[in-house]
Amino acid sequence: MSQDAEAPTAHPLTDVISRIRSLADRPEVTVDEIVGAAGQAGILPLIFVPALIAATPLSGIPGVSMVCGLLIALFSAEMILGLKEFYLPEKLKKKTIDGAKLDHAMRQILPIMQWIERHTGQRLSFLFHRPMTWVPQLICLMTGLAMPFLEFIPFSGSVAATGVCLLVMAMLTRDGVVFLLALLPYVIGGVLIARFLL
């Protein structure tokens, strides 16, 4: 089991987005195909991709946030356990998403990811050594488990997914400033949930 977060790479997220867009020239794209494209870069992009999908307008499609949440939770648990091979249930593998909508969402988010990757660096990197690195990993796991229930609270699922995206970016780049920024969506999500329940 690795003792630290995965080593940072030059353009981990924009590379994954480009690979996913290469799949989106067909009417339907399966979860298995998306995971296969993302998984070439390691476990963190596997968590990032469903979080990114749930953070875009694609989350408005019924069931998308639920499936994305389950994928985030599953891959986060496998990351925490240090598994070398990633398990994906057959039922989830067969889930599909509209290719045109997927390509549109990825195209819209790509410039934002490019800007973020240009402005990240290894700051406050002590946050990404054990035991501190378990904190963002556990937050990702708990967020994924909560997302199927957040479908009933407007915008809360997308806000939570945005938090996971930022946490993954922080772990990939070992940028503690991004990690601290990742906590902001959880504050916003907490406010949304409180207003919904009260």
C-alpha positions as CSV (number, residue, x, y, z in Angstrom):
1,M,0.0,0.0,0.0
2,S,1.4,3.5,-0.9
3,Q,2.1,5.7,2.0
4,D,1.3,9.0,0.2
5,A,-1.1,10.3,-2.4
6,E,-0.3,9.5,-6.1
7,A,2.6,11.4,-7.5
8,P,1.5,14.6,-9.4
9,T,1.6,14.6,-13.2
10,A,1.7,17.4,-15.7
11,H,-1.8,17.5,-17.0
12,P,-3.7,14.6,-15.4
13,L,-7.2,16.0,-15.6
14,T,-7.2,17.6,-19.0
15,D,-5.7,14.4,-20.4
16,V,-8.5,12.4,-19.0
17,I,-11.1,14.8,-20.3
18,S,-9.6,14.5,-23.8
19,R,-9.7,10.7,-23.6
20,I,-13.4,10.8,-22.6
21,R,-14.3,13.2,-25.4
22,S,-12.7,10.7,-27.9
23,L,-15.4,8.3,-26.8
24,A,-18.3,10.7,-27.1
25,D,-18.7,10.5,-30.9
26,R,-21.3,7.7,-30.5
27,P,-24.9,7.9,-29.4
28,E,-24.3,6.2,-26.0
29,V,-21.2,5.8,-23.9
30,T,-21.1,3.2,-21.1
31,V,-19.8,3.7,-17.7
32,D,-17.3,0.9,-18.3
33,E,-15.9,2.8,-21.3
34,I,-15.6,6.0,-19.4
35,V,-13.9,4.2,-16.5
36,G,-11.5,2.5,-18.9
37,A,-10.4,5.8,-20.3
38,A,-10.0,7.4,-16.9
39,G,-8.3,4.4,-15.3
40,Q,-5.3,4.7,-17.6
41,A,-4.1,7.5,-15.3
42,G,-4.7,5.8,-11.9
43,I,-7.3,5.7,-9.2
44,L,-7.7,9.5,-8.6
45,P,-8.9,10.2,-12.1
46,L,-11.4,7.4,-11.6
47,I,-12.9,9.4,-8.7
48,F,-12.6,12.7,-10.6
49,V,-14.6,11.7,-13.7
50,P,-17.9,10.7,-12.0
51,A,-17.5,13.8,-9.7
52,L,-17.0,16.0,-12.7
53,I,-20.1,14.5,-14.5
54,A,-22.2,15.1,-11.4
55,A,-20.9,18.7,-11.1
56,T,-22.1,19.6,-14.6
57,P,-25.7,20.0,-15.9
58,L,-25.6,16.2,-16.7
59,S,-26.5,15.8,-13.0
60,G,-30.0,16.9,-14.0
61,I,-30.6,13.6,-15.8
62,P,-32.5,11.3,-13.3
63,G,-30.2,8.7,-11.7
64,V,-26.9,10.3,-12.8
65,S,-26.0,11.8,-9.4
66,M,-26.8,8.4,-7.8
67,V,-24.6,6.4,-10.1
68,C,-21.8,9.0,-9.9
69,G,-22.0,8.9,-6.1
70,L,-21.8,5.2,-6.0
71,L,-18.7,5.2,-8.3
72,I,-17.0,7.9,-6.1
73,A,-17.7,5.9,-3.0
74,L,-16.5,2.6,-4.5
75,F,-13.3,4.0,-6.0
76,S,-12.6,6.0,-2.8
77,A,-12.9,2.9,-0.7
78,E,-10.6,1.0,-3.0
79,M,-8.1,3.8,-2.8
80,I,-8.2,3.9,1.0
81,L,-7.7,0.1,1.1
82,G,-4.8,0.4,-1.3
83,L,-6.2,-2.1,-3.8
84,K,-4.1,-2.7,-7.0
85,E,-7.1,-3.7,-9.1
86,F,-10.3,-1.8,-9.3
87,Y,-13.7,-3.6,-9.0
88,L,-16.8,-2.3,-10.8
89,P,-20.1,-4.1,-10.5
90,E,-21.5,-5.4,-13.9
91,K,-24.7,-3.4,-13.3
92,L,-22.9,-0.2,-13.1
93,K,-20.6,-1.0,-16.1
94,K,-23.7,-1.2,-18.3
95,K,-25.1,2.2,-17.4
96,T,-25.0,4.6,-20.3
97,I,-24.9,8.3,-20.9
98,D,-25.8,10.3,-24.0
99,G,-22.6,10.8,-26.1
100,A,-23.5,14.3,-27.3
101,K,-24.4,15.5,-23.9
102,L,-21.2,14.0,-22.4
103,D,-19.0,15.7,-25.1
104,H,-20.8,19.1,-24.5
105,A,-20.2,18.9,-20.8
106,M,-16.5,17.9,-21.2
107,R,-16.0,20.6,-23.8
108,Q,-17.5,23.3,-21.5
109,I,-15.4,22.2,-18.5
110,L,-12.1,21.8,-20.3
111,P,-11.0,25.5,-20.3
112,I,-11.6,25.6,-16.5
113,M,-9.5,22.5,-15.9
114,Q,-6.7,23.9,-18.1
115,W,-6.7,27.2,-16.1
116,I,-6.7,25.3,-12.8
117,E,-3.8,23.1,-13.8
118,R,-1.8,26.1,-14.8
119,H,-2.3,27.7,-11.4
120,T,-1.7,24.7,-9.1
121,G,1.6,23.8,-7.4
122,Q,3.0,21.9,-4.5
123,R,1.9,24.2,-1.7
124,L,1.3,23.0,1.9
125,S,2.3,19.5,0.6
126,F,2.6,18.1,4.2
127,L,-1.2,17.8,4.0
128,F,-0.7,14.8,1.6
129,H,1.4,12.6,3.8
130,R,-0.1,9.9,6.1
131,P,-2.1,10.3,8.2
132,M,-3.2,13.6,6.8
133,T,-3.8,12.2,3.3
134,W,-6.6,10.1,4.7
135,V,-8.7,13.2,5.4
136,P,-9.4,14.1,1.7
137,Q,-9.8,10.4,0.9
138,L,-12.4,9.9,3.6
139,I,-14.2,13.0,2.6
140,C,-14.5,11.7,-0.9
141,L,-15.8,8.4,0.4
142,M,-18.5,10.0,2.6
143,T,-19.5,12.4,-0.1
144,G,-20.0,9.6,-2.6
145,L,-22.2,7.7,-0.1
146,A,-24.3,10.8,0.6
147,M,-24.9,11.8,-3.1
148,P,-27.7,9.3,-3.8
149,F,-29.7,11.0,-1.0
150,L,-28.7,14.5,-2.1
151,E,-30.7,14.0,-5.4
152,F,-33.8,15.1,-3.4
153,I,-32.2,18.5,-2.4
154,P,-31.8,20.9,-5.4
155,F,-28.2,21.7,-6.4
156,S,-26.7,19.9,-3.3
157,G,-25.4,16.9,-5.3
158,S,-23.6,19.2,-7.8
159,V,-22.1,21.2,-5.0
160,A,-20.9,18.1,-3.2
161,A,-19.5,16.7,-6.5
162,T,-17.6,20.0,-7.0
163,G,-16.0,19.5,-3.6
164,V,-14.8,16.0,-4.7
165,C,-13.4,17.4,-8.0
166,L,-11.4,20.0,-6.0
167,L,-10.2,17.3,-3.5
168,V,-9.0,15.1,-6.4
169,M,-7.2,18.1,-8.0
170,A,-5.5,18.8,-4.6
171,M,-4.4,15.2,-4.2
172,L,-3.1,14.9,-7.8
173,T,-1.1,18.2,-7.6
174,R,-0.4,18.0,-3.8
175,D,-1.6,21.6,-3.5
176,G,-2.8,22.3,0.0
177,V,-4.4,25.6,-1.1
178,V,-6.7,23.7,-3.4
179,F,-7.5,21.3,-0.6
180,L,-8.6,24.2,1.6
181,L,-10.6,25.7,-1.2
182,A,-12.3,22.2,-1.6
183,L,-13.8,22.7,1.8
184,L,-15.9,25.7,0.6
185,P,-18.4,23.6,-1.4
186,Y,-19.1,21.6,1.7
187,V,-19.9,24.7,3.6
188,I,-22.2,25.8,0.8
189,G,-23.8,22.3,0.7
190,G,-24.4,22.4,4.4
191,V,-26.2,25.7,4.1
192,L,-28.4,24.3,1.2
193,I,-29.3,21.2,3.2
194,A,-30.1,23.2,6.3
195,R,-32.3,25.6,4.3
196,F,-34.1,22.6,2.7
197,L,-34.7,20.9,6.1
198,L,-35.7,23.9,8.1
